[in-house]
Amino acid sequence: MDEQRVSDGGPPPRWRHGPLGTLWDKEERGTRWPWRSTVVITVFVLGGSNFAAHAQQSGRLPLDALARVLLLAGSALLLWRKRCPALVAFGTAAVTLVYLAAGYAYGPVFLTVAVACFSAVVTGHREVAWSAVGMLWAGHVLVTHWLYRWLPPTGDAAASWWQEAAVATWVAGVLAVSELARARREQWARERAERARAARRRADEERLRIARELHDVLAHSISVINVQAGVGLALLDTDPEQARTALTTIRAASKEALGEVRQVLDTLRTPGDAPRTPAPGLDRLPELVEQAATAGLAVEVEGRPPRLSPGADLAAFRIVQEALTNVVRHSGSRHARVRVEHAGGELRLCVDDDGPATGADAGGSGNGLAGMRERAAALGGRIEAGPRPDGGFRVLAVLPSERKQDRAPAQAPRTGSGSVSSPSKTEEDR
């Protein structure tokens, strides 16, 4: 759950309220105990401190049982540095301060504090780490410049301020390295979250593309089937031969729709394979004219389609298909015109019908114009749709026809690119 929240870009969970207050890092619960590194650090601290005690015999006390207990305690606390880094940071600082106040030799005893504070910073407990090292440095100044008179070893003198400056430099170095590691870790988390968001965004775009493709495939075929079914029912008793023709048309339209739906769904099952059949383009305009004729709509085509890139060709075909489907559904006219123009690197598709609007519900989803606008916008084009001054309805699509559009990244769909304000109810249904 925590990893999922981080991948979504949210803040990393840090705290848990319980017997230890807010000093338990929720992100690190369930992690493995750092046995190996703790054993290595313990051996190094004990061996180094023993060597330092022999080298500092004149000024400090030799290691005894209490000193070794303190060294072991400070190192053993590191076992919990990933589970409760705040307590470990304060605990190692306190143990080290007691060790120094007892008059034992300087040595790698500070290593435990460095490791604990590093873990605290990289897990998000910056204030805790700074407070722990600040407490250690302030306690060291207090011991070496004031309490040394009453603390062992007897006859000890105050430490020089150069020594305090060296300790302060060490503290600053530890914190600087810890902050750099924390910044790098947060950067990695942001990069993982961004990659996850990009993957989800690509999946959403692919789902939108498939949904738009299925809508365009099904809307046209089902509209033809709807019209022919009505004709067949009306003529079933009076003209059985014409009803048979309507049923034959329904069978052909449904077969074609199933084939195209299967082609779209095949990309979901085998996304890495090439499509088995080429994507439809304007070269299939005669098929659209024939299908519209079976639905009782006479279509006149003006102009010759140019050679287009695959993406523009598919978008142009689907726009003309959807526009003719809207005429069948929503227009009382039984005649439509498709005009194809190509000039200046632009393809202009104009679909006109003479109207008037029927106002009848043909069972559509109301997403026809929105889908056309999204297709055009994805290529950097536009759609203008609305009533004509002399009656009827017009859909005008302007698409870039240059092949560079295939190499350019697809733009985000822009809705509301139509040219008509306050559209009528019938236009919205289209």
N, C-alpha and C positions, 0 to 999 in steps of 0.2 A: 504494500500500500504506500509506504513512504517513497520507494523508488518511483512509483507511478506519479506521485505528487510532484516530485522533482522534475520528471520528464515532461510534465504538463506546464512547466514554467513557474510553478508556485514556489513560495518560500520553503526551504527545507525545514522539516519539523525538528525541534530541538529539545523541548522540555516535556517533562511528565511530572504532574503533581502527585505526591505520595509521601511515604515516610521520610524521604530525604528532601522534601520540598521541591525546588526546581533545579536541583543539582545533578540530575540524572539525564544523560543525553539519550533521548528516545531514538535517534537515528542509529546509535551504535548498539542498541540492545540486540542480543542474539549473535553478536560477532564472536569470533574465536578468541580465546585467551592468548595474549602474546607471550607464551612461555619462553620460547627460544631467545627472543631479543632481551627479555628480562633476565634470563640466566647469564647471557653474555655481559650485560651491563653490570650485574651483581659481581661477577668475577673480576671485571675490570676495576670497579670501584673499590672492592676489598684489596686487590693486589696493588693498585695504585696508591691507595691510602696507606697501606703498610710500608711501601717504598718511601712515600713522602714523610712518614713518621720517623723513619731512620735518618732521612736527610735533614729534618728540622728538629733534632734532639735538643738543641740548645735553647730554642724558644718556645716549643710546644710540648704538650704531654704525650707520652707514648700511648699507643692503642691498647686499651684494656677491654674487658668484657662489655662494659657499657658502650664503648665506642663501636665495637663490632655489632652490638644489637642495634644501635642507631643506624649504622650503615646498611645492615640487612633490612631494617624496617623501611628506610627510604627507598631502597631498591625494590622491595616486595610490593610497595604501593603501586609501582608501575604496572603490575598485573591488571589493575582496574582503570588504566588510563584511557581505554576506549569505551568503557562502560559508564564511568562517572569521572570525566576529566576535571571537573571543577574541584571536587574533593581531593583528587590526587595532586593537583597543582598546589593547593594550600597545604596538604599534608606533607609533601616532599619539602616545600619551603620551610615549614615549621620544624621538621626533623633536622634539616641542614642547619637551621639557625641554632637549635639546641646543641648540635654537634660542635659548632664553632664557639658557642658561649662556654662550653665545657672545657675549652682550651686545647682541643685536639688539633693535629696537624692539618694544614690546608692540603688539598689534593683534588682528585676527581669526584669529590663529594658533590660538587655543583652540577655534575652531569645528570643526576637524577632530576634536579629542578629544570634543567634545560629540556630534557625529554618530556617531562610532564607538561611544561608550559607550551611546548611545541604542539603536543596533542590537543591541548585545550584551545589553542588559537585556530588550528586547522579544522576543528569541529565546531567552530562558531562561538566559543566562549572567550572572546577577546578581552572583555573587561576583567574576567576572572584571572586570566594569565597576567595581565598587567598589574592587577592588584597583588597577586602572589609574589611576583618578582620585586614589586615595589616594597612589599612588606619585608622581604628578605634583605634588600639593600638597606632599608631604614633600620631594621634590627641589627644589621652588621655595623652600621655607623654608630648606633647606640652602644653596642658592646665594645667596640674598639676605641671609642673616644670618651666614654663616661663610665660604664659598668665594669671596665677592665680592672678597676681598683679592688673590687670585691669578688672577682671571678678568677678561677685558675687560668694559667699558672701564676704562682705568687711572684711578685716583682715584675710583672709584665708591664711594658710601656705602651703608650698610645700609638696606634698605627699612623703612618703618614697619609697625608691626603692624596699622594700619588697612588698609594695602594687603593684608596677608595675610588679614585678616578679609573683605575684598571678594572675594578669590580663593576663600576657603572658602565664602562665600555663593553664588558662581557655581557651585562644584562641587555644593553641596547642591541648588541649583535644577535643575541638569541631571539629577541622579539622581532628584529628586522627579518631574519631568516624565516621565522614562523609566519609573519605577515605575508611574505612573498609566497610561501607555500599555500597559505589560505587563499590568496588572490588567484593563484594558478588553479586550485581545486574548484573555486567558484566559476572560473572561466570554463573549465571542462564541463561543469554541470550546465552552464548556459548553452554551451555548444551541443550537448546531448539533447537538451530541451528544444533547441532550435531545429536540430535534425528530426526530432520526433514530430514537431509541428509541421515541418516541411513535408514529411511523409504523409501525415494526415491531410494536409492541403492537397497533395497530389492525388490521394485517394478520393477526396471530395470532388475534385475536378473530373476525375475519371468517372465517378458515379453520375455526375451531372451530364457528362458527354453521353454516357450510355442511356440515361433517362431521356435525354433530348432525342437521341437516335430512335429509341423505341417509340416515343410519342409520334415522331414524324412517320415512321413505318406504319404504325397501327392506325393513326388517325385517318390517313387517306384510304387505306383498304377497308376499314370498318365503315367509313362513310359510304363508299361504293356498295358494300354489302347491305347497309341500312336502306339505301335507296332502292336497290334491286329487290330486297325482301318485301318492301312495300308494294313494288310493282307486281311481284309474283303473287302476293296475297290478293291484290285487287283483281288480277286477271285469271286466278286459278280456276274459276268456274266458267267464265265467259270466253276466255282465250287461252286454253291449256298450252298451246304451242308457244305463245309469247311468255307464259309463266315458266315453261321449260327453259327458254332462253335466259330468263332472269336467274333461274337457279344455276344454270351453267356459268353465268358471269360470277355469281357468288362463289361457286366452287373455284374458279380460276383466281379470283381476288384473294380468297382465303389461303389458297396454296402459295401464292406469291408472298403474302404477308408472313406465313409460317417460315418460308425460306429465308426471308430477310431477318426475321426475329432470331432464327437459328444462327445466322451468320453473326449477328451482334452478340448473342450469348456465347458463341464459340470463343470469342476473345476473352471471356471471363474464365472459361475452363482451361484454355491454353494461351495465356497472355504472351508467351514468347514465340508462338508460331505465326506465320504469315497467314492472312485470310485466304480462304480457298477460292473465293470469287472476288473480282474487282469491285471496288466501291462504285455505286452508281454516280453518274455525272449527267451533264446536259446532253450527251449523245443519246440518252434514253428519253428525250422529250417526246418522240413519237409514241412510246409506250404510255406516257402520261396522257397524251391526247386520246389514245384508244381507250384507256381506262375511264377517262372522263366521258367519252362517248357512250360507253356502256351504262353510265349513270345518268344519261340524258343531257349531257352538257357538251355543246359543240365548241371546240377550242381552235382558234386560229393563231398560228405562230408566225411572227414576222422577225426576220433577221436570222443570221446563222451563228451558232455558238462558236466562240473562238477556242483555241487550245488553252487550257487553264491548268494551274497546279492542282494536285489531287485534293488538297483541302478546300480550295476555292470551288472546284468543280462539284464536290459533294455538297457543300453549303448551298451553292446555286440551285442544284437539283432539289434539295429538300425545301428550299424557300418556295420555288415554283410549285412543288407538290403540295405544300401546306396552303399556299394561296388558292390553288384550284380546289382543294378540299373545302376551304372556307366558302367558296362560291357555291359548291354543291350543297353545303349545309345551310348557309344563311342568306343566299340570294334567291330572288324569284326569277332571275334571268337564266335562260338556258343557253347563253352564248357568252364566251369569254375570249379575250385576246391576250396573247403573251408576246411581248416585244423584247427582243434581245439586241442590245447595242454595245459596241466595244470601241472605246476611243480614249486616248490619253492615259493608258494604263489602268482604266476603270471599266468594269462590267456593270451595265445598267440593265436590270430586269424589271419590266413593268407588266403587271397583270391587272387587266381591267375587266369589269363586268358592268352590265347596264342596269342592274338592280331591278326593282327595289328590294330592300331587306325584307325577309319574311317575318322576322321576329320569333320564329319557332325554335324550340329547343331540339337540336339534332343529336343530343347526347354527347356533345364534346366536353372537353375539360376546361375550356376557356384559356388555354395556354398557348394557342397557336401563334398569335402575334408576339408574345413574350419569347417563345422559342426562336422565331425568326430573327428577332432583334439580338438575341444572345449569339446566334450563329454569325450574324453579320459583324457584331461588335468584336467577336473573337478574332476576326480577320482584319479588323481595323476599318470596317465598313459601317453602313447605316441602313436603317429601314424607315421609310415614310409610308404611312398608311392612313387612309381616311376617305370620307365621301367625296365624290367628284362634284364640281359645280353643276354639271348637267345631269346629275343622277348617277346612281350606281356607286361602285367602290373601287378604289385603286390601291394597289400595293406596289411600291417602288423600292427596289433594293439596289444599292450602290456598293459594289465590292471591288477591292483591289485585285487586279488580274495578273500582276507580275509574280513570277515564281519566287522572288525573294521573300514573299509572305510565308512560304513554307519554312524558310530558315530563320525567320524572325520569331521571337517568343510570343506565344499567344497572350493577348491582353485580357484583362479581367472583363467579364461581360458587363456592358453598360446598359442598364434598363432606362426606359423613358426617352429613347432617342427618336421617337416618332414625331411627326410634324403637326399633329392635330391636337388641339387643346379641347378639353371637355368632351371626350368621345362619347358617342351614344352607347346605349346598352348593347345594341347589336354589334358595334365595333369591338367592345370589350369582350364579348363572347367569342369573337374570332381568335 
